[in-house]
Amino acid sequence: MVSKVAWLEEAGQTQPKLVSCSWDQTIRVWDVTASASDTTGKCGESRCISAGSPLHDLSVAPQGVLVGASDNKVRIYDLRAKGKHFPSSYHCVCILQGGYLLP
C-alpha cells in the first residue's frame, strides 16, 4: 500500500518526477513521462530504494527524501547518489504538541 506521494522537481530537468513511499518498505521514483507500455515492464519506475521498514510519510527536496518509518526512525536519502544509498537515520527523542514538550 502506498503511504504518500510527492512531486520532485530537479534543477535542470523540465519534467518533474513522482516519489512514493510505501508499506512494502520502498521509496520509488517515477518518470511520469514514460509510457505504461514501456518495454522495461516497470510502468515508468526509474528508481527503487529499499528502506528496511514500512514507510508512513515522506517529504521531498531536490537534495533528497526524508521518510518516517514504522520503526520510529526518520531517514534521509540523497537522491543525487547514483550507487548505493547510505541513509542517515534518527530516533525521536521528544514530541511537541501545540508548542509544548511532552514527556
C-alpha positions, -999 to +999 in steps of 0.1 A: +000+000+000+014+034-010+016+057+020+024+090+004+034+106-029+051+139-037+065+157-068+103+160-071+115+190-092+151+187-100+173+215-112+179+214-150+150+189-155+119+200-175+097+172-162+091+167-125+092+131-112+068+115-087+082+100-055+063+075-034+068+057-001+051+025+008+043-002+034+064-025+013+095-007+026+104+011-006+109+046-019+102+047-056+109+075-081+086+075-111+092+090-145+057+102-153+065+108-189+072+071-195+045+051-212+027+024-193+036+001-221+073+008-216+094-023-227+110-025-192+077-036-177+082-011-148+055+013-159+077+044-156+096+034-124+131+049-126+145+041-092+136+019-062+153+022-028+147-003+000+143+014+034+142-018+055+110-008+074+074+001+063+072+038+055+044+062+066+053+096+053+078+115+031+090+150+023+109+157-009+135+183-018+160+184-047+187+172-023+168+141-011+139+125+005+130+124+042+109+094+053+092+084+085+092+047+092+073+023+114+105+015+134+102+051+148+131+064+128+134+092+103+157+085+074+172+109+049+182+096+014+203+116-011+186+110-044+216+125-062+237+095-053+240+071-082+250+039-064+242+025-031+222+046-006+236+052+029+207+068+047+211+089+078+188+076+105+174+094+135+154+083+166+127+105+181+138+120+215+108+143+222+074+152+209+059+187+206+022+191+207+007+226+205+041+241+212+046+222+244+071+195+250+055+161+260+074+138+284 
